[in-house]
Structures are given as C-alpha cells and as structure tokens.
Amino acid sequence: MHRICGLLTRSAPAAPPGAGLSPIIAALGPAATTACLGAADFGALQTARREPPGAALHVDEELIVVADARIDGAADLRAALADHAPPADASAAALVAAAWRRWGADCPLFLYGDYAFALYDGRSGDSFAARDHVGARPFFYALADDRLAFASDTAALLALPGIPDDLDEDFVASTLVHRKFEPMGRSFLRAVRRLEAGHRLHLAGGEVRIDRWWNPEVIAVDETANDADTIARFRALVAQAVTDRLAGATQFAVHLSGGLDSSLIAAIMVPELRARGLADPPGYSWHLVDADADPDSEPGWSEAIRARLGLDLFAPELTVDEMVALFAQDGTRGPDIRNLLHEAAIQRDAATRGVEVILSGWGGDEGASYNGRGYHPWLFVTGRWGTLYRDRSRPGIKGGLRTIYHAARRVGREFRPELPLRWRRLAGNSLIESAFLRRARLLPIPAIREYGVRQTQHALLRYGSTTARIEDWAISGAAHGIDYRFPLLDRRLLEFIYTLPPRMFRRGAMRRWLIKQASEGLLPDVVRLNNSKTEPLRVAWIEKTLGETLIRIGDRLAARSTPPARARYIDMIRLEKRIARARRTGSGRDAALRLALQFLDIA
C-alpha cells in the first residue's frame, strides 16, 4: 500500500538531521511524505488510493517508524500491548511502534498480517527492520560501513546516493544455469540484498544481526486431531483470513482459475461484499473464458464457479507488442517477467476498472490446500507398509500393491544423487557462456525432497517460488495502485495447518482432503472434487504469443550494429540458433531462451 525508503546512519559523525530527505524524495517522487529523527531519514509514497497520506510513518520524540503494512487482529494486539496500546484508529505504523516498545526485537512474533517496516529508536540508537512470514511486502536493502539504505523496490534503492549497480555475477550464473533457482537473500545486483520472508535485521552498537524470527518447524503436530473439529476450525480460519483482507478498500477483484484455492476464496468473499453493499468483484482467469466449455476442463471449472457466484469473468492477455516491452524491461532491477506473462494483463485491466485489491489463492498448494506430498514415501521408508497399503488409491490387492510400488519409486527419485550444479547447464539447456560459467561460483540450491508431509510443506514454502511471485506482484501491482492479498497464506491459518497430522491432507485417492471437506456446500463438486493440476489450454494459449514475441526480439537483436552489453554472459551463437528454431516452429516453449532474452539488455 506504500513504497517506503530510508537511510540510517551507522557511524558517527552523523549527517545533519534531515540531510537524507532530498535523496528520498528524489527516489520516491515529490508526492512522498518524509520524516527524520536522529540518524534516520525515512519516506513513504502512498500507492493505495484510500490510505491517508503519511499513514506509513509514525514519529514521536524518541521513535520513528516507516511501514508498508496491513495488520490483522488489531483488537487482540491492542489487548496484548496493554499500556503500550495506541488509540483504536491508530495507523499500522503506530501499532508497529507500540509493538517495538512492548517486545523489542521480538515484536514480529506478535504482529499478524502483511508488512515490511524499519524503525530507529532514539533512546537506544538501535535500528530494526522486519518482513512478514511469507514476504507479502518487499524489502530490499544495501549495507555499507557508514549507513543502511532500504526500499520497497530496487528502483527506489538505486536512486539513493552511493548504491553501486554492478551485477552479482554468481547470482547471474546461478539464475541462468538453474531455472528454478530462487533469490532468497540476494539479488542480481552485488550491493542489493533482500530481507528474506520471516526475517528481521537488527542494527545495534554498530553490529548487524540478521536472523529468522518465524520458525514454524517447531510447531508440534496434534496426532489426536479429529475430523469434525479440524474441518470447522479450518473453515473458520479461512473465513477470517478472507474477511480481514477486505479492510481498507471498496473495489475488489479475485483470481478465479477454477481451482480449489481461488474458488473457495471467492465463495467466501462474494457474500461478504454483498452483505456490505459493495460491488461484486470481477473474476480474473489465466485461461480462455468459455461458457460452453467441457465441464471437465480449465474453462469449464472456472465457468462452474463463476455461474455459482454470478460473477463476471475476464481473461485479458498481453499483445505481442506488450510482451516485447515486458522483455525489454531490465529484469535485474525489477520484477521477474516470468511472473507477469499473464498477470501484467490482469493488472492493466483491473486498473481501468478501479480495482484497489486483488485477492488471490496463490500459495495455497504449499499450506492450506496441501495435497499430502511426501506422505507415502515417508510411510514406505519408515516401514509402515500396512498403513500405506490401506491408504491405496484403488480398491483391492492390486490397488494396494500399486500404491506401495509408486511410493517406492518416489523414494528412489527423491534420494537419487543430484547432478553437480555445473552439469545442470546441459540438462537444462542453459545458454550461459562457457567461460563465464567456468569462472563463476554457483550458489547452492536447497533441495526440496518430498519426504514427510511437514518437511515437504516447510521446504516448499521457504525454498519454492511462493515469495518470489508475491514480491513481483506487489511491486508491479503498486505501479497500478493495486494491492495483492493472499488469504491462504494467513499466518494464523498456516500455523494451524502445521499442527495437523498427514491424514488430514491425503486419504486414499483423495488428495487435498481437508480443503475439499471444508468446501462442501460452498463449491460445485466439479470444482471441489477435481484432482487435476494440469493446464494444457492455458499453456497453449500463451505459447503462441510467446513464440511471436521471441521472433520479434530476434529481429531486434539482428538489427543491432553492436551486441548488447550483457552478451558476454550469454552464448550468443547458440542463442541465435535457438531463436531460429523458434522462428521455424512458432513455439515460445523454450524456457532457457526466454530467460536469456529476459536477462539481455535488449531495449
């Protein structure tokens, strides 16, 4: 809801108070609100239309806070704050300030919602920053000997003085070699770091400490959980998560793919909006809208939930010109365009409709609607073959033996030796230049092994693509005045999910058991009981536009009199051959080629 930016002086002598405000205004724009206290110069630019100017800043005699935040459970938080509680109408920044006074560096443990914030405490001289448990709000920073600079996005951070913009070549190489490499705490730029989701940064006495404050792995599993209570609690928490995310706006939209996650959110959201007298949200899909589609297809599923709720459903798409412009953006300084191939068109359309907030089911697969991955391999390895046999997906002896067989195969795949990182270039068809690959130090890639439900859940959420997409949508959405909110990533809901035993997620042939039971009566059965996650129509739909885009970019490269500056990182001969292949086939399926073109400075 705000772009935030700031400078914190680390060592004496400090610059005069307010000396850093001019660069902050230059970074955020003249509409930014600024404030200073001691060693801190902070600024914020409102991106949500209904947020009052200055709501992201809290300043008093001894504390300054800047926060891009939406805090859930404010009443419970005020009760816990006791004498430190601010007035009932206090801003999110004021709640953060009160939490810091009450709990110090442990304050993120008591703050629920979506947030990234920084503060300076004039009493102690400490500076502190934190990011919510899943990274719904971005936070980038650059740390130098004399100061800490931070911002909501790389563009604002680089606009501050003294932030170098040279590439982190190890990060570049890792990204080009392994397409599933996730940024974690680094970025394409050597000086720019991300504060990871669920992490905090504490600057005290000239020393910097960065650690993880959210550790859901320690949550105990309740093996005694019964079905009825679990379903009721799950449904109540999802309803609470959706309702909390309807605060602070009146114009909403919803992702409506026809999948379980987005459909359940819409089924709870629409009656609540109507009860408040607000307009129905437009639904947005990544695949074609077809009211006469086969019921058992992507358009058929989204049509079923659309008709059930009486919504309008849209599937905007980028033109080839828009797609080329997307590739021409500098991906080292902004969102990864792989997360915008569909969503950029939705943002454009939603902005024309005055949408302020989009509710999305993204992230559900990793938690709230988890399908039980890792359960059967764990049963096999731990010798629980009887349980595995009884959990068969098909009836009879043959079905039980088949279930054991597939669990054994999964164990073999999960624990087979991995290729050394340098060999993955060949396996993944990377277009990285050979000499560059030899001198680069490839960064480690955490393995996500589907062994055990809890272990797999935690690994997918921490090391998968969940936070990267959230971050990219937050940055790109802010440019359109759109705030994304993710009810199924609500911390209260996730922490409940982590208490549940494996049987709540998979029973026999039924995967995603819990959300399917909780959705009964809310969703059409064609949506609720669907097990497919394949999207052939969506892929085919966008592939044609991508193919034309690759050809157009190839023409642009061929017309250049000099190669792009970053061509030294790419095997340009192989790249030209791959463009020629795309020209012959008309296919945009070559992911390695798309990644190389995204990295090249082709504007």
TORKOL-414841 format. One line per field, with one value per residue (C-alpha): residue in one letter; x, y, z. Coordinates in pm, 1 decimal, decimal comma, padded with zeros to 6 digits. Example, Ala and Ser with C-alpha at 12.3 -4.5 7.8 and 13.67 -1.06 7.14 Angstrom:
2
residu	A	S $
X	01230,0	01367,0 $
Y	-00450,0	-00106,0 $
Z	00780,0	00714,0 $
REM end
This chain:
603
residu	M	H	R	I	C	G	L	L	T	R	S	A	P	A	A	P	P	G	A	G	L	S	P	I	I	A	A	L	G	P	A	A	T	T	A	C	L	G	A	A	D	F	G	A	L	Q	T	A	R	R	E	P	P	G	A	A	L	H	V	D	E	E	L	I	V	V	A	D	A	R	I	D	G	A	A	D	L	R	A	A	L	A	D	H	A	P	P	A	D	A	S	A	A	A	L	V	A	A	A	W	R	R	W	G	A	D	C	P	L	F	L	Y	G	D	Y	A	F	A	L	Y	D	G	R	S	G	D	S	F	A	A	R	D	H	V	G	A	R	P	F	F	Y	A	L	A	D	D	R	L	A	F	A	S	D	T	A	A	L	L	A	L	P	G	I	P	D	D	L	D	E	D	F	V	A	S	T	L	V	H	R	K	F	E	P	M	G	R	S	F	L	R	A	V	R	R	L	E	A	G	H	R	L	H	L	A	G	G	E	V	R	I	D	R	W	W	N	P	E	V	I	A	V	D	E	T	A	N	D	A	D	T	I	A	R	F	R	A	L	V	A	Q	A	V	T	D	R	L	A	G	A	T	Q	F	A	V	H	L	S	G	G	L	D	S	S	L	I	A	A	I	M	V	P	E	L	R	A	R	G	L	A	D	P	P	G	Y	S	W	H	L	V	D	A	D	A	D	P	D	S	E	P	G	W	S	E	A	I	R	A	R	L	G	L	D	L	F	A	P	E	L	T	V	D	E	M	V	A	L	F	A	Q	D	G	T	R	G	P	D	I	R	N	L	L	H	E	A	A	I	Q	R	D	A	A	T	R	G	V	E	V	I	L	S	G	W	G	G	D	E	G	A	S	Y	N	G	R	G	Y	H	P	W	L	F	V	T	G	R	W	G	T	L	Y	R	D	R	S	R	P	G	I	K	G	G	L	R	T	I	Y	H	A	A	R	R	V	G	R	E	F	R	P	E	L	P	L	R	W	R	R	L	A	G	N	S	L	I	E	S	A	F	L	R	R	A	R	L	L	P	I	P	A	I	R	E	Y	G	V	R	Q	T	Q	H	A	L	L	R	Y	G	S	T	T	A	R	I	E	D	W	A	I	S	G	A	A	H	G	I	D	Y	R	F	P	L	L	D	R	R	L	L	E	F	I	Y	T	L	P	P	R	M	F	R	R	G	A	M	R	R	W	L	I	K	Q	A	S	E	G	L	L	P	D	V	V	R	L	N	N	S	K	T	E	P	L	R	V	A	W	I	E	K	T	L	G	E	T	L	I	R	I	G	D	R	L	A	A	R	S	T	P	P	A	R	A	R	Y	I	D	M	I	R	L	E	K	R	I	A	R	A	R	R	T	G	S	G	R	D	A	A	L	R	L	A	L	Q	F	L	D	I	A $
X	00000,0	00307,2	00651,8	00891,0	01250,0	01505,6	01862,1	02007,1	02347,2	02557,7	02860,8	02948,3	02973,4	02614,2	02496,9	02277,4	01916,8	01715,2	02018,7	01891,7	01540,3	01618,8	01752,2	01446,4	01212,5	01415,0	01379,4	01006,3	00884,3	00763,4	00439,0	00633,1	00587,1	00913,4	01028,7	01356,1	01478,3	01839,9	02027,1	01715,3	01567,2	01250,8	00998,0	00683,8	00474,3	00108,4	00009,4	-00329,9	-00589,7	-00770,3	-00460,1	-00426,8	-00102,3	00155,2	-00012,7	00306,7	00506,9	00496,8	00720,9	00738,1	01007,1	01216,5	01099,8	01046,3	00880,8	00809,2	00588,9	00418,2	00176,9	-00168,9	-00204,9	-00458,2	-00616,5	-00565,8	-00804,8	-00614,6	-00286,7	-00403,5	-00509,0	-00163,2	00002,0	-00182,9	-00050,0	00150,1	-00162,0	-00225,4	-00577,1	-00825,1	-00786,9	-00406,4	-00219,3	-00034,0	00293,6	00175,2	00089,9	00439,6	00587,7	00386,3	00488,0	00855,0	00820,8	00646,6	00853,7	01162,6	01322,9	01060,5	00779,3	00730,2	00615,6	00313,0	00234,4	-00000,5	-00065,2	00136,3	00420,5	00770,1	00893,8	01201,0	01246,5	01501,6	01492,4	01644,8	01673,0	01899,3	02033,1	01914,3	01773,1	01546,0	01364,4	01138,2	00937,4	00623,5	00628,0	00577,0	00715,4	00387,1	00560,4	00901,7	01208,9	01546,4	01849,8	02213,8	02456,4	02772,9	03023,8	02860,2	02491,2	02198,7	01974,9	01644,1	01343,5	01037,2	01189,8	01525,6	01447,9	01396,6	01701,5	01929,4	01803,0	01964,2	02321,5	02617,7	02443,2	02652,5	02464,6	02722,5	02595,1	02642,0	02792,0	02749,1	02378,1	02357,3	02526,6	02309,7	01994,1	02096,8	02207,2	01917,7	01579,3	01428,5	01694,1	01524,5	01678,8	01641,2	01852,0	02039,7	01961,7	02108,9	02298,9	02600,5	02516,9	02144,2	02008,6	01659,2	01543,2	01403,2	01046,8	01010,8	01344,3	01449,3	01751,0	01881,3	02148,5	02281,1	02616,5	02748,2	02683,4	02426,8	02237,6	02000,1	01804,8	01479,7	01205,7	00936,6	01024,3	00712,5	00916,8	00894,3	00513,1	00400,5	00173,0	-00153,9	-00198,0	-00529,2	-00697,0	-01043,7	-01207,1	-01510,6	-01323,9	-01042,7	-01280,4	-01474,7	-01158,7	-01011,9	-01326,5	-01343,6	-00979,8	-01016,8	-01328,2	-01141,3	-00844,0	-01067,8	-01271,7	-00962,2	-00832,7	-01144,9	-01049,4	-00937,8	-01084,9	-01416,4	-01319,4	-01206,7	-01121,4	-01043,2	-00836,2	-01079,6	-00890,6	-01149,5	-00911,5	-00992,9	-00795,2	-00926,4	-01278,7	-01303,3	-01178,5	-01438,3	-01716,9	-01646,7	-01564,0	-01867,0	-02143,4	-01943,0	-01908,2	-02278,2	-02366,1	-02163,0	-02340,4	-02025,5	-01997,4	-01925,8	-01558,2	-01459,2	-01302,6	-00974,5	-00852,1	-00524,6	-00700,8	-00975,0	-01326,0	-01578,1	-01929,5	-01988,8	-01663,6	-01639,5	-01724,4	-01412,1	-01165,9	-00992,9	-01257,3	-01529,8	-01411,2	-01386,7	-01726,5	-01879,2	-01770,4	-01845,3	-02201,9	-02242,1	-02149,1	-02297,8	-01973,8	-01826,5	-01513,8	-01233,7	-00916,2	-00717,3	-00397,9	-00089,3	-00044,3	00282,0	00390,2	00321,1	00506,6	00809,3	00801,8	00795,1	01107,4	01274,8	01249,8	01565,4	01488,1	01787,3	01621,9	01258,2	01010,4	01088,2	00874,5	00807,4	00563,4	00395,2	00330,0	-00036,2	-00064,1	00052,0	-00260,3	-00479,7	-00317,2	-00377,3	-00743,5	-00807,3	-00661,8	-00907,5	-01191,9	-01073,7	-00974,2	-00785,3	-00729,1	-00695,5	-00748,3	-00551,1	-00532,2	-00159,5	00034,7	-00248,5	-00077,3	00210,0	-00010,4	-00385,4	-00473,5	-00171,1	-00213,7	-00017,8	00301,5	00570,2	00327,1	00350,4	00733,0	00757,5	00528,2	00739,4	01078,9	00959,8	00821,0	00453,8	00360,9	00031,4	-00083,5	00042,7	-00146,7	-00470,1	-00427,2	-00443,2	-00586,8	-00765,1	-00961,4	-00835,2	-00499,2	-00371,1	-00452,0	-00264,2	00043,0	00037,4	00035,9	00340,3	00517,7	00464,7	00578,4	00899,3	00957,0	00909,9	01166,0	01411,6	01360,7	01384,1	01708,0	01896,6	02222,9	02180,9	02384,3	02664,1	02547,2	02787,7	02648,8	02294,1	02364,3	02347,8	02048,1	01853,8	01969,5	02107,9	02250,9	02516,9	02853,5	03107,1	03399,0	03167,3	03034,0	03387,3	03484,2	03152,9	03081,2	02738,2	02525,7	02377,3	02021,2	01835,4	01691,4	01315,7	01270,5	00915,8	00971,4	00733,8	00441,2	00574,8	00924,9	00789,6	00544,3	00813,1	01064,0	00813,3	00711,4	01062,6	01260,1	00994,9	00865,5	00591,5	00765,0	00927,6	00590,9	00430,3	00714,1	00691,8	00315,4	00347,5	00597,5	00421,9	00076,2	00177,3	00250,3	-00121,1	-00246,5	-00332,0	-00263,5	-00247,1	-00366,5	-00333,8	-00583,6	-00448,4	-00106,7	-00251,5	-00009,8	-00281,5	-00410,9	-00064,5	00026,9	-00292,5	-00216,9	00124,6	-00039,0	-00225,1	-00125,8	-00067,5	-00407,1	-00573,6	-00415,2	-00443,8	-00672,2	-00650,8	-00717,1	-00834,1	-00557,4	-00613,9	-00861,1	-00907,1	-00991,8	-01224,7	-01418,6	-01425,7	-01552,8	-01854,5	-02167,5	-01964,9	-01828,5	-01969,4	-01849,1	-01687,2	-01452,6	-01435,2	-01350,9	-01121,8	-00772,9	-00608,4	-00346,0	-00255,7	-00325,0	-00281,2	-00519,9	-00352,2	-00009,0	-00120,7	-00297,5	00008,7	00261,1	00153,0	00205,8	00539,9	00651,5	00573,4	00747,8	01069,1	01073,7	01021,7	01304,1	01525,8	01461,7	01553,7	01881,7	01967,9	01913,9	02164,5	02500,6	02660,9	02573,5	02400,9	02635,0	02539,2	02608,2	02936,1	02735,6	02538,5	02642,8	02513,8	02579,1	02362,3	02105,8	02075,8	02023,1	01750,2	01578,5	01594,4	01430,9	01156,0	01107,7	01063,3	00827,8	00645,1	00676,9	00757,5	00816,0	01195,9	01222,2	01602,5	01583,5	01319,4	01535,7	01843,6	01647,8	01497,0	01846,9	01993,9	01961,5	01768,8	01585,9 $
Y	00000,0	00221,9	00237,5	00300,1	00415,5	00524,4	00593,5	00502,0	00635,7	00363,9	00550,8	00894,4	01166,7	01159,7	01389,4	01681,6	01575,2	01558,1	01551,3	01233,7	01357,4	01512,1	01182,8	01002,4	01247,4	01202,0	00823,6	00814,4	01130,0	01471,3	01328,4	01131,9	01202,3	01223,5	01244,7	01231,4	01157,1	01135,9	00903,8	00814,2	00972,6	00792,8	00840,9	00678,3	00715,0	00619,5	00366,6	00259,6	00527,3	00505,4	00517,5	00863,5	01046,2	00987,1	00671,4	00475,1	00699,2	00725,5	00975,4	01080,1	01220,2	00904,2	00664,6	00679,0	00400,1	00360,0	00065,7	-00078,3	-00278,1	-00426,8	-00558,7	-00833,8	-00890,0	-00531,0	-00570,3	-00871,2	-00689,4	-00386,9	-00612,6	-00772,5	-00430,1	-00324,5	00016,6	00049,8	00025,8	00323,2	00459,7	00238,5	00439,9	00429,4	00351,6	00028,0	00218,0	00325,3	-00036,0	-00139,8	00134,2	00015,8	-00344,7	-00244,1	-00063,8	-00365,5	-00653,9	-00508,1	-00731,7	-00999,8	-00772,3	-00956,4	-01261,1	-01060,9	-00888,1	-01072,5	-00957,6	-00836,2	-00599,5	-00471,3	-00199,2	-00021,8	00185,2	00386,1	00407,6	00733,6	00606,3	00313,7	00415,6	00078,8	00033,4	-00256,6	-00394,3	-00695,1	-00865,6	-01073,8	-01454,0	-01506,1	-01179,8	-01025,0	-00686,8	-00648,1	-00512,8	-00450,6	-00304,9	-00209,2	-00218,4	-00008,2	00077,8	00411,4	00350,4	00121,4	00208,6	00032,0	00049,6	-00140,9	-00196,9	-00197,2	00110,8	00328,3	00183,2	00250,9	00608,7	00674,2	00805,5	00571,4	00243,6	00066,6	-00114,9	-00368,3	-00722,5	-01007,7	-01249,5	-01554,4	-01477,8	-01422,9	-01756,3	-01945,8	-01799,7	-01885,0	-02239,3	-02341,4	-02201,9	-02289,7	-02101,5	-01870,9	-01541,0	-01588,1	-01308,1	-01196,9	-01015,5	-00958,7	-00659,5	-00716,0	-00437,9	-00506,3	-00765,0	-00888,9	-00924,6	-01274,3	-01357,9	-01418,3	-01248,5	-00945,1	-00713,5	-00558,2	-00288,4	-00220,5	-00087,2	-00083,8	-00457,1	-00604,6	-00922,9	-01085,5	-01390,7	-01574,4	-01485,0	-01719,8	-02082,9	-02292,4	-02613,1	-02610,4	-02627,0	-02957,6	-03192,6	-03288,0	-03654,4	-03660,2	-03404,2	-03524,1	-03463,0	-03260,6	-03011,3	-02976,6	-02902,8	-02648,7	-02474,0	-02468,3	-02316,7	-02052,4	-01952,1	-01924,4	-01709,3	-01488,9	-01457,1	-01354,5	-01109,7	-00943,1	-00883,3	-00691,0	-00399,9	-00061,3	-00075,2	-00091,7	-00205,6	-00568,2	-00835,7	-01204,2	-01459,8	-01722,4	-02005,1	-02270,9	-02432,4	-02505,5	-02219,9	-01923,4	-02070,6	-02106,0	-01751,0	-01619,6	-01826,1	-01661,7	-01317,8	-01254,5	-01296,4	-01081,3	-00798,8	-00817,5	-00801,6	-00480,7	-00334,0	-00340,0	-00431,4	-00785,6	-00841,8	-00913,6	-01256,1	-01298,1	-01612,4	-01703,7	-01915,9	-01862,1	-01783,1	-02016,4	-02050,2	-02357,9	-02536,2	-02901,3	-02905,6	-03114,1	-02859,7	-02543,3	-02307,4	-02546,1	-02533,2	-02154,3	-02127,9	-02353,4	-02131,6	-01813,4	-01929,9	-02044,9	-01699,1	-01491,6	-01306,3	-01158,2	-01344,0	-01192,7	-01329,1	-01033,6	-01110,6	-00919,2	-00823,8	-00914,8	-00550,6	-00552,6	-00880,5	-00743,4	-00435,5	-00663,9	-00846,7	-00512,5	-00414,6	-00457,1	-00775,7	-00722,5	-00412,5	-00508,2	-00794,8	-01124,1	-01110,8	-01484,7	-01387,7	-01126,8	-01308,7	-01343,0	-01109,3	-00791,0	-00800,1	-00851,7	-00555,1	-00336,3	-00439,2	-00419,9	-00068,2	00051,8	-00085,7	00099,4	-00217,7	-00148,7	-00502,2	-00841,6	-01149,2	-01447,5	-01815,9	-01820,5	-02011,0	-02244,4	-02550,7	-02511,2	-02499,8	-02458,3	-02683,6	-02909,8	-03236,4	-03468,1	-03492,4	-03675,2	-03884,7	-04210,8	-04204,1	-04146,7	-04442,3	-04660,1	-04566,0	-04593,3	-04942,2	-04851,8	-05064,9	-05174,9	-04814,0	-04745,0	-05046,1	-04934,9	-04583,1	-04722,4	-04507,7	-04800,6	-05087,6	-05442,6	-05612,9	-05481,7	-05124,4	-05164,7	-05315,4	-05043,4	-04776,2	-04936,3	-04961,9	-04593,4	-04487,8	-04687,0	-04522,3	-04179,8	-04261,9	-04361,9	-04033,4	-03816,7	-03969,5	-04026,7	-03829,7	-03486,0	-03362,1	-03123,6	-02767,7	-02713,5	-03010,9	-02881,6	-02640,7	-02934,9	-03088,3	-02762,2	-02630,1	-02316,0	-02052,3	-01932,6	-01853,8	-02129,0	-01912,9	-01720,5	-02046,3	-02170,0	-01863,2	-01818,0	-01962,3	-02120,3	-02055,9	-02350,8	-02452,4	-02606,9	-02944,0	-02983,0	-03351,5	-03482,8	-03698,6	-03649,2	-03407,8	-03149,7	-03143,2	-03104,8	-02831,8	-02623,7	-02670,5	-02575,3	-02257,1	-02147,5	-02252,9	-02261,7	-01979,7	-01856,0	-01545,0	-01450,3	-01428,1	-01241,9	-00991,7	-00936,5	-00889,0	-00644,1	-00427,1	-00440,2	-00406,8	-00094,3	00079,5	00036,3	00122,0	-00245,4	-00432,1	-00814,9	-01013,5	-01387,3	-01531,0	-01886,7	-01762,1	-01606,5	-01682,0	-01793,0	-02037,3	-02173,0	-02222,6	-02423,7	-02627,7	-02718,5	-02878,0	-03131,9	-03495,0	-03623,5	-03793,7	-03452,9	-03389,9	-03722,2	-04021,0	-04287,7	-04138,9	-03808,6	-03555,0	-03213,2	-03389,3	-03112,7	-02825,1	-03049,3	-03141,7	-02782,1	-02662,0	-02892,8	-02686,3	-02384,3	-02507,0	-02707,0	-03066,2	-03041,3	-02786,9	-02928,0	-03286,9	-03214,4	-03364,1	-03226,5	-02953,0	-02964,3	-02655,6	-02750,7	-02484,6	-02202,9	-02311,0	-02343,1	-02007,6	-01808,9	-02012,3	-01857,2	-01503,0	-01600,8	-01755,7	-01435,4	-01236,4	-01439,1	-01384,7	-01011,2	-00990,0	-01192,9	-00937,2	-00658,6	-00830,1	-00895,7	-00529,3	-00409,6	-00288,3	-00391,2	-00674,6	-00598,6	-00512,7	-00831,6	-01052,7	-01152,2	-01366,1	-01548,7	-01794,9	-01573,3	-01825,8	-02085,5	-01818,2	-01723,5	-02089,8	-02122,1	-01808,5	-01959,7	-02275,3	-02068,9	-01892,0	-02226,2	-02377,8	-02064,7	-02202,3	-01997,7	-02304,8	-02266,4	-02151,3	-02121,2	-01895,7	-01677,7	-01646,6	-01546,4	-01285,1	-01152,7	-01105,1	-00938,7	-00561,3	-00550,5	-00220,1 $
Z	00000,0	00023,1	-00129,9	00154,7	00151,3	00406,9	00515,1	00854,5	00954,5	01116,3	01244,9	01377,6	01283,6	01164,4	00890,1	00998,7	01071,5	00753,7	00525,1	00360,3	00286,4	-00051,0	-00195,7	-00059,8	-00231,4	-00549,1	-00516,0	-00441,0	-00614,3	-00499,0	-00355,3	-00093,4	00276,6	00473,0	00832,5	01022,7	01372,6	01483,1	01247,1	01044,4	00733,6	00614,6	00337,6	00201,7	-00111,7	-00095,4	-00366,1	-00228,1	-00300,5	00033,2	00250,5	00408,3	00323,0	00591,7	00725,7	00666,6	00902,0	01279,1	01456,5	01818,6	02044,1	02055,2	01782,8	01406,5	01204,9	00836,1	00742,9	00439,3	00649,7	00688,4	01042,8	01124,7	01464,5	01578,1	01874,1	02008,0	01950,0	02148,6	02433,5	02438,5	02419,7	02736,5	02847,5	02525,3	02305,4	02072,7	02005,6	01820,8	01498,9	01502,5	01182,4	01117,2	01168,4	01514,1	01600,5	01494,1	01712,6	02012,7	01949,0	01941,5	02274,7	02426,7	02287,4	02121,6	01858,2	01921,5	01804,2	01468,5	01667,0	01781,5	01451,3	01216,4	00861,7	00564,4	00641,5	00586,8	00818,7	00950,3	01261,9	01454,8	01833,8	01954,1	02312,6	02237,4	01896,2	01759,2	01411,7	01326,0	01022,3	00968,0	00697,8	00745,7	00749,8	00373,2	00235,7	00119,5	00135,7	-00033,1	00145,1	-00022,8	00147,7	00094,0	00383,3	00386,0	00656,4	00727,2	00664,3	00588,4	00294,5	00228,4	-00002,0	-00119,2	-00461,3	-00632,0	-00842,6	-00534,0	-00361,1	-00657,3	-00674,0	-00335,3	-00347,2	-00321,2	-00413,3	-00680,0	-00955,3	-01073,9	-01125,3	-00881,3	-01134,7	-00912,8	-00888,2	-01264,9	-01337,4	-01087,7	-01238,7	-01595,1	-01509,8	-01290,2	-01392,8	-01052,7	-00859,5	-00607,8	-00494,1	-00117,5	00036,5	-00276,2	-00599,8	-00945,1	-00801,9	-00578,5	-00333,2	-00309,8	-00069,8	00009,4	00364,8	00338,7	00434,6	00808,1	00882,2	01084,0	01075,0	01397,1	01391,6	01740,0	01857,1	01502,8	01461,5	01225,2	01301,5	01053,3	01159,8	01103,2	01350,4	01209,5	01272,1	01204,5	01211,1	01591,6	01592,8	01742,9	01548,7	01717,7	01628,4	01816,8	01589,1	01486,5	01151,6	01253,2	01472,8	01219,9	00931,7	01137,9	01257,2	00905,8	00760,5	01033,6	00985,1	00607,0	00652,4	00898,3	00662,3	00372,4	00580,4	00726,9	00375,4	00277,9	00504,2	00378,1	00025,7	-00159,4	-00509,0	-00517,1	-00772,8	-00734,1	-00918,6	-01045,5	-01210,9	-01134,3	-00886,3	-00524,4	-00372,3	-00569,2	-00581,8	-00202,8	-00152,9	-00399,0	-00239,3	00098,5	-00038,2	-00260,2	00004,2	00245,5	-00009,9	-00092,8	00277,1	00297,1	-00004,7	-00218,0	-00584,2	-00696,2	-00771,2	-01130,8	-01161,7	-01348,2	-01517,7	-01688,8	-01948,2	-02204,6	-02088,3	-02249,9	-02107,9	-02326,7	-02240,9	-02145,3	-01771,7	-01706,2	-01847,1	-01728,7	-01872,9	-01753,7	-01393,0	-01384,3	-01556,1	-01289,3	-01000,9	-01197,9	-01261,2	-00899,4	-00769,6	-01053,7	-01131,6	-01446,2	-01557,7	-01766,1	-01921,1	-02056,5	-02243,0	-02345,4	-02707,4	-02877,9	-02851,5	-02477,6	-02437,5	-02622,8	-02399,4	-02095,7	-02215,1	-02283,7	-01917,3	-01712,9	-01520,2	-01291,6	-01141,9	-01131,9	-01118,9	-01288,1	-01601,2	-01575,8	-01301,7	-01521,9	-01850,1	-01750,6	-01455,6	-01630,8	-01848,4	-01541,7	-01368,5	-01674,3	-01695,5	-01321,4	-01305,2	-01571,3	-01357,0	-01047,1	-00862,2	-00540,2	-00407,6	-00575,7	-00359,4	-00484,3	-00395,9	-00467,3	-00203,5	-00107,9	-00253,6	-00006,6	00301,8	00334,9	00040,6	00065,8	-00126,2	00104,5	-00097,6	00095,0	00298,7	00103,9	00066,8	00442,5	00511,7	00283,1	00429,7	00790,4	00732,8	00770,5	00473,2	00623,1	00656,3	00305,7	00170,9	00339,4	00200,5	-00152,8	-00427,9	-00593,6	-00434,5	-00392,6	-00351,4	-00682,2	-00579,6	-00250,6	-00413,3	-00677,9	-00406,1	-00238,0	-00573,7	-00657,5	-00309,9	-00359,9	-00697,5	-00541,8	-00273,2	-00545,1	-00729,6	-00419,7	-00293,3	-00615,7	-00644,0	-00797,4	-01090,4	-00991,7	-01049,2	-01337,8	-01526,4	-01499,5	-01780,6	-02020,9	-01850,3	-01859,4	-02198,6	-02039,6	-02274,0	-02031,1	-02192,0	-02118,5	-01999,5	-01768,7	-01626,6	-01553,8	-01351,6	-01169,2	-00825,2	-00847,6	-00542,5	-00351,5	-00430,7	-00136,3	-00228,1	-00185,5	-00109,8	-00092,4	00212,6	00504,6	00497,8	00742,1	00594,8	00242,4	00340,5	00508,9	00227,7	-00042,9	00135,9	00228,4	-00079,1	-00351,5	-00569,9	-00335,5	-00204,2	-00536,2	-00711,0	-00420,0	-00426,7	-00802,6	-00791,8	-00502,2	-00690,5	-01027,2	-00872,9	-00678,8	-01009,3	-01089,9	-00741,0	-00678,7	-00356,4	-00368,2	-00068,2	-00010,3	00240,8	00225,7	00337,8	00653,0	00936,4	01178,1	00918,1	00833,0	01197,7	01241,3	00928,6	01070,6	01374,7	01161,8	01105,0	00748,6	00723,4	00702,5	00364,3	00183,7	00216,2	-00048,4	-00389,2	-00242,7	-00223,4	-00062,2	00164,1	00420,1	00188,4	-00012,2	00300,2	00421,3	00080,1	00074,7	00017,1	-00093,0	-00427,0	-00718,4	-00696,6	-01041,6	-00881,8	-00528,9	-00623,3	-00916,6	-00873,8	-01188,2	-01174,8	-01544,4	-01756,8	-02123,6	-02254,7	-02059,7	-02179,1	-02540,5	-02524,6	-02417,0	-02616,6	-02947,2	-02818,4	-02666,5	-02996,0	-03184,9	-02912,4	-02938,9	-03316,0	-03271,9	-03017,5	-03250,1	-03523,4	-03284,4	-03191,6	-03557,1	-03641,0	-03380,2	-03500,1	-03171,1	-02932,6	-02601,0	-02315,5	-02131,5	-02432,0	-02265,4	-02023,6	-02294,5	-02564,6	-02845,5	-03122,1	-02951,7	-02870,4	-03238,2	-03327,6	-03067,8	-03198,6	-03548,4	-03413,5	-03251,3	-03583,0	-03761,2	-03506,1	-03388,7	-03035,9	-02727,3	-02512,4	-02484,3	-02122,4	-02128,1	-02433,7	-02268,3	-01958,8	-02159,3	-02354,5	-02033,1	-01891,8	-02201,8	-02221,4	-02549,7	-02505,0 $
REM end
